[in-house]
Amino acid sequence: MLPFITIFETIQFSTFGLLGLIAIFFTTFIAGFRARRYGFTPSDLLYIVAFAGLGLLAGATILYGITQIPGMWQNRELITDNFIGFVLFHFGGMVFYGGLFGAIAGIYLYTKYMKISFANVMVLAIPVFPLAHAIMRLGCFAAGCCYGIEYPPPLGIAFTESLAAPNNVYLLPIQLYEAALNLVIFFVLWQFTKKDRNWLVVFGVYAMMYSFARFWLEFLRGDEIRGFIFALSTSQFISIFVFLLGICILVYHKRNLNQNYLKINSIGE
């Protein structure tokens, strides 16, 4: 719809990039309302966001590259003929799940280095992950990537200046659907964490909610760049794993609570 924003008729900015920056600043601002509750200062937040952002970019790019392995083999001659072009083409996209786990890895490294509570950072950060994701999906819609299947109006929308989607073809704006679902997940997690929660429980709830939504949304995607294994996309297989991981986390936590409850009661007797 609007892949670039022009300022002063000469300077162009990527809409996706601008919305990415807005996502970072806005979610940092929202997280700031609870930062003191977990013992963090504004400067702590900035460093946490910086490490999470670097991890996100690295993880999202690496996982995208993994999905491109079959294409890498077909274009292997470019490694010697045009190495930079080869890297830009096969590592020029991002996959959300890689970004999510990359961001968590970045946060983990920062907390270990600074010797601060990883659990507290995660309880603070997890609820705003889907908020940032929602804003980034608006960037996808502006650029035309991650587009949906062909569908007639009024639900279908035709892109005219897309860099990725077929132009002048009515497509489902699946990016907007995912943005809306991420906003719902954000509000649920924000309310859920008004009380003190174990970070694993918060992550388990988030993992189950998002992976369930993402699995079904993938059936409405029209782009084939995300890779397929049999009849399911790469993200659908990851969604199944993440959903099961969320269940295991919640079951494990509940079992531990029950065991601790029994121990306390046995001591009391």
RADA-V308938 format. One line per field, one symbol per residue. phi: phi as a letter, one per 20 degrees, with the letter a starting at -180 (. if undefined). psi: psi as a letter, one per 30 degrees, with the letter a starting at -180 (. if undefined). burial: I if it has 9 or more other C-alpha atoms within 8 Angstrom, else O. A space follows every 50 residues. Layout:
BEGIN
phi=???
psi=???
burial=???
END
This chain:
BEGIN
phi=.bfcdddlmcedcffffffffffffffffffffdgfgdndegfgffffff fffffffffffffffffeggffffdfffgefbfffffffececcdggfff fffffffffffffeldffffffffegfegfffffffffffffeneleeff bffeffceeccfecfffmcfcffffffffffffffgffffffefefcfff ffffffffffffffgffffefdfdfenccledfgffffffffffffffff fffffffffffffffffff
psi=eifkkkkggfkkkkeeeefeeeeeeeeeeefffgeeeggkleeeeeeeee eeeeeeeeeeeeeeeefgeeeeeegfffeeeieeeeeeefggakkeeeee feeeeeeeeeeeefhljeeeeeeeeeffefeeeeeefeeeeefglhlalk kllfekkkkfhkfelklgkklkifeeeeeeeeeeeeeeeeeegelklkee eeeeeeeeeeeeeeeeeffgkfkgfflkjbfklefeeeeeeeeeeeeeee eeeeeeeeeeeeeeeeee.
burial=IIIIIIOOOOOOIIIIIIIIOIIIOIIIOIIIOIIIOIOIOOOOIIOIIO IIIIIIIIIIIIIIIOIIOOOIOOIOOIIOOOIOOIIOOIIIIIIOIIII IIIIIIIIOIIIOOOOOIOIIIIIIIIIIIIIIIIIIIIIIIIIIIIIII IIOOOIIIIOOIOOIOIOIIIIIIIIOIIIIIIOIIOOIIOOIOOOOOII IIIIIIIIIIIIIIIOIIOIIIIOOIIIOOOOIIIIIIIIOIIIIIIOII OOIOOOOOOOOOOOOOOOO
END
